[in-house]
Amino acid sequence: MNAVLRRLTHLTRLAFAATTLSAALATGVATSAHAATRIPVVAAESFYGDVVKQIGGDHVAVKSIMSNPDQDPHLFETSPSTARQLSAARVVVYNGAAYDPWMDKLLSASPRPDRVAIEAAALVGKKPGDNPHLWYLPATMPATAKAVADALKQADPSSQADVDRGLAAFLASLDPINAKIAAMRAKYQGLPVTATEPVFGYMADALGLDMRNMHFQVSVMNDTEPSATDLAAFQQDLRERRVKVLFYNSQVSDEMTSKMLAIAKSAGVAVVSVTETEPNGMNYQSWMLHQLNALDAALSPKPGANAK
């Protein structure tokens, strides 16, 4: 009898193990199948890719082309792998306004009738020649998020409920940023500031700040030599502390902008670092709030402090 019981117990264990293995294999197959059915999305810049992930969740597989926070975006070059990723994408999101001109070329080289291409610049009425740093324009991300949600639901109608929830959550998450902008505008509207490039320009406008030395900034952005008059005016603003803050693009620097940074620090002008790429470990919302908080501190520093 004991031998019979041992035999039955052994068979029971084998059956349980087989069932467990089958369940695991089935789960693995289901997971692989789910991953394979995710909507392939390519974002030219990481902050747009971040927004797509927040809205699409498990329904999307997102690849951001420019995602290195230490890279100079102006020196970016495409590769064959970039072209392959783009050719497979059902949804593409890019900045436009000549910030990422290589995207138009890649899209034209790999046409796909079921692909939706979302250009942020077109959504907010901007064109080549305008300031291309649109992610600092408060209207850009809400408009882009809504267009992304529509594209995802078109690509996969079964995702509608989840995408609608993701969109609502994302739009609500922008409220603290808008509240911070309103509060800072009430405190600092009209204060003179300057920058090495017009990266933060749209946000400075939203805050009501008086941005100086625009000719110099545009020259640097376009990689041309500022005029002697513009250079002298910029240096005078810094040395005589005619501006409250210098916005410094920490991703793009050269001998001239580094010199301006040194003059600002020597004169005691507050310096606020701004970037063109979303930093590691942050989402779009925390990135914007981090820079707004840094500016808030810089505009109301302790005597003799140089906020950064």
N, C-alpha and C positions, 0 to 999 in steps of 0.2 A: 504493500500500500504506500509506504514512504517513497518507493521508487516511482510509483505512478504520480504521486503528488509533485515530486521533484520535476518529473517530465512535464506535467501540466504547467507548473510555475515557469519552467524554462520557455515553453511555447508562448505563454502569456507575455513574458518579457520580450521575446522576439517580435511578437505582434505589436506590442507597444512601441518598440524601437522603430519598427517599420512604419507605423502610423506617424510617429514623430518626424522621421526622416521625410516622409511624403509631404507632411504639413510644411516642413522647412523648405523643401524644394518648391512647393506650390507658392509659398510666400516669396521666395526669391524670384520665381518666374513672374509673379504679380508685380513685384517691385520693379523688375527690369522692364516689364511691359508698361508700367506707369511712367517710368523715366523716359521710355521711348515715345510715349504719347504726349509728353510735355511740349508746349509750344516753343520752338526755337526762336530766340530773340537775340539780336545783336544791337548793342548800344555803342555809339562812337565814343562817348565819354562815360566814365564810371558813375557819375552822379545820376545820369539818365538811367543807366542800368540798375542802380540802387532803387530808383523810383519804380521801375518795372517789377523788380522782385517784391517790393512792399505791396504792390497792388495784385500781382499775379500769384504770389506764393508758390505752392506746389504745382501749379499749372504751367509754370514757365521754366525754361532752361536758358539762362541769360549769360551772354558773353560780352564783356565790356572791352573794347579795343584799347583805349587809353585809360589805364588804371594805375599806373605807377606814379605815386605822389611826388617822387623825386625827379621825374622826367620833365624836361622842357617841352611843353605841348607843341611849340612851334617847330621843333626839330623832328617831330614824329614822321616816320616813313612806313608805308604799308608793306605787307609781305604776302607771299602766296597763301599762307595759312589764313590771313585776314580775308582774302578773296574767297576762300573756300567756306569759311564760316558765314560770310555774307550771302553766298549763293544758296545756302541751306536755310536761311532765316525766313520765317513767316512774317515777322515784325521787325522793323528796323527803326531805331530812334537816333537822331543826330541833331547837332546844334544848328548848322546852317549859318547864314550871314558871313560866308567865306571863312569861318573859323576852321572847318574841317572839309576843305574843298575836295579832298581825295574821296570822300563818300559819294559824291555825285558821279565821279568817274567809275567807281567800283559798282555802283548800282546799275549804271548804264551798261557795264561790261557783262553783267549777269542778270538779265531781266527775268522776272518770275511773275506770272499773272496773279498768283494768289498771295503775293507779298504786299504788306502795307508799310509804306515808308513815312515816318512822322518826322517832319522838320520843325523844330521848336521855333525857329525864327519866323517861319510862315504863320505860325499860330498867334504870334504877338505882333505881327506887322513889321518885322525888321528885315533888312536886306543887306547885301554886301555894301560896305562903306559905313554902316552903322556900327556902333560899339558891339562886338560880337559876344561879349561875356554875359550872355543872357541869363545864366543861372542865378545871377545877383539881382535880376529884375523880378520883383515879387509876383508879377502876373504870369511868369513863364511856367513854373512848376504846376500850378493848378490847371492851366490850359493843356500842358503836356500830359499830365496824369489822366485827364478826361479822354484825350485822344488815345492814349495807351489802353485804357479800359475798353473803349469801343473796339479797338483793333483786336484785343485778346478775345473778346466775346464773339467777334466775327470769325476768328481763327478756330475757336472751340466754343460753340454755343453752350455746351454742358458746363462751362466754367462761369456762367453768368452770375449766379448767386454769390459765389466766392469772390469774384472780381468786383462786384458791386460793393460788397462788404469791405474789401481791400481799399477800394477807391474812397469810400466814406471815411475809413479810418485814416487814410493818408491826408485827405483834405482837412480833417479835424486836427491832425497833428501839426498843421501849419499855423494854427491859431496862436500858439505861444510866440512864434516868430513875428506874426503880424502885430501882436500886442506889444512886443518889445520894440518894434519899429515905431509904432505910434507913441509909446512912452518916451523914446529917445528923441523923436522929432519934436515933441513938446518941450524938451529940455534944451536941445542943441540947435534948433533950426537957425540957419544963417551963419553959423560958425565957419570960419575959413579953414580949409584943409587942402592938402595937395597929395600927389601920388607920382610914382615913377612910371606907372602905366594905368590905363583906364579900366583895370580889372574890376575894381569895386565901384565903378562909376554909377551904375544903376541903383545900387543900394544907397550910395551917398545921396543921390537925388531923392530917393524915397525918404531918407532921413532929413531932407531939407538943408543939407550942408552946402556951403559955398565952395565948390571945387575950383581950384586955381591951377594955372599952368597946363591947360589942356593941349596946347600946341606941342609942348614938350612931350607929354604923355603919348600922343598919337604918333609922334616921330619915333619914339622908342618902340611902340607896338608894331609899327610898320618897318622897323629895322632901318630907319634913315637917320641922318645926322640932324639933331636939333639946331636951330639957328643960334648964332651967338647971343642974340637978344633974348631968346627964350631961355637959354642956359643961364644967362646972367640974372634974369628975373627969378628963376627957380632958386638959384643960390641965395639971392637977396632975401627971398621969402623965408628961407630956412635960417640964415644967419641972423636976421633981425626978428625972428620968431613972429612973423606975420601970419603964420598958420599954426593951428593947434595940433595937427596930426600929419604925419607922412605915412601914407599907405605904401607898403613896399611889397612887390611881388617876389616872394622868396624862392620861387621856382625859376624865374627868369632874371638873371643879373649879368651885368657886364661892368667894364671899368667905370663907365659914366654913372650908372645907377648905384654902384657900390660907393662912388665918391659922394653922391647925394645922401646916401645912408649915413656915411661918416660925418658929413656936415650937420645933418639933423641931430645925430647923437651928441656931437660936440656942442651944439647950440642949445641942447636941452629940449628939442622938439620931440614929442612923443611919437613912437614908431609902432605901427600896427601891421603885422605880417598878414598878407592875404595870399591865397593860392588859387590856382586854376584847376586843380585836381582834388577830388575828395580824399582827405587823409585816411590812412589805415585805421580801422577801429571806430570809425564814425559813420553815421548815415547822413543823408542830406540835411535833415533837421538839426542834428547836434552840431554839424559843421557850421551852419549858418548862425546858430545861437552862440557857438564858441567865439566866432569872429565879432558878432555884435556885442557880446559881453566884454571882449578885449577892447573894443572901441569905446564902450561906455566907461570902462576904467581909465582909458587914455584921455578922454575928454574931461574927466573930473579927477585928476591925479592929486596926490599930496604935494605940497610945495617942494620943488626940487626933484620930484620923481620923474623918471622917463619910462612910461608904461610901454610894454611890448606885447 
